[in-house]
């Protein structure tokens, strides 16, 4: 700024880093919450802090190992890979819980800590491998989807496969080692206190439900089919879209005027748009307007970048502001302008919604029909 000529100023019109940092922070919060909830659920059912600590320790080991695998294969830490890690937070403890439960069962039968760890792990060894192979068989094909979907989910599928593979390794190695060192005393089932009463009530409910289901398999099949049909109907009725709407605090506006107009005419039209948007600027919802006349070498094309206020400094969403922007630009004569909202995937047409075009040879008829 100091080296610029007098009266010249450089301003940042848009900064994608702000949105990226905010999105990554939200994923970090989700990761912390998911880890906390997983540990709380484990303790709720095991009701022993030592037994809870074992799968709680295997979880970060598997997740950190997944980050190492991401680095080793040349992937990056982005929103999709972090979301895969968040999803894997609950998956990576499944194998450890299976191994731990069998070890605890062997300890309750009077077996020593080391023997219970070895024999208990051997008994569920192939079950853990089968679970891992099943999950990997579900996630890996996501990475080989054709076209744009394959490009999006390539890293997502592989990261989940890395996570479940490492979870089986930690469950079969770290989990029995920790159990042999920490579970030196047999775990006594505690039925007192609030958690004990909840566990007893839940176990009794499960026992009654299981006996009822085993006694009436036809009814179970009917209910399964009904729930499957309800799920299909819900899937068909729920709104679907390629990417969710995002609030990036930035709006792009493209304007088109009739062919053959001068560059000054286009500048005047963009100036009229800026004047129409002054109420939004005065309210603080729009902080900066950057416009280009004659975009792409065509004098009848214009382009504007509207920087919105940060999320914490405005009450309305970006979509609400865009509706006001489009309503304001629609009043500018001899100009077709529309605001678009970008997404993280940079997919063309994102944020435009449904668009319709009317074509004809008679201008008066087109105007009346429109």
HELIX and SHEET records of a PDB file:
HELIX    1   1 UNK A   16  UNK A   46  1                                  31    
HELIX    2   2 UNK A   49  UNK A   72  1                                  24    
HELIX    3   3 UNK A   79  UNK A   91  1                                  13    
HELIX    4   4 UNK A   94  UNK A  108  1                                  15    
HELIX    5   5 UNK A  113  UNK A  123  1                                  11    
HELIX    6   6 UNK A  125  UNK A  139  1                                  15    
HELIX    7   7 UNK A  140  UNK A  144  5                                   5    
HELIX    8   8 UNK A  147  UNK A  182  1                                  36    
HELIX    9   9 UNK A  193  UNK A  215  1                                  23    
HELIX   10  10 UNK A  217  UNK A  237  1                                  21    
HELIX   11  11 UNK A  263  UNK A  276  1                                  14    
HELIX   12  12 UNK A  278  UNK A  282  1                                   5    
HELIX   13  13 UNK A  295  UNK A  297  5                                   3    
HELIX   14  14 UNK A  311  UNK A  313  5                                   3    
HELIX   15  15 UNK A  318  UNK A  329  1                                  12    
HELIX   16  16 UNK A  363  UNK A  369  1                                   7    
SHEET    1   A 4 UNK A 286  UNK A 293  0                                        
SHEET    2   A 4 UNK A 301  UNK A 308 -1                                        
SHEET    3   A 4 UNK A 250  UNK A 256 -1                                        
SHEET    4   A 4 UNK A 336  UNK A 340 -1                                        
END                                                                             
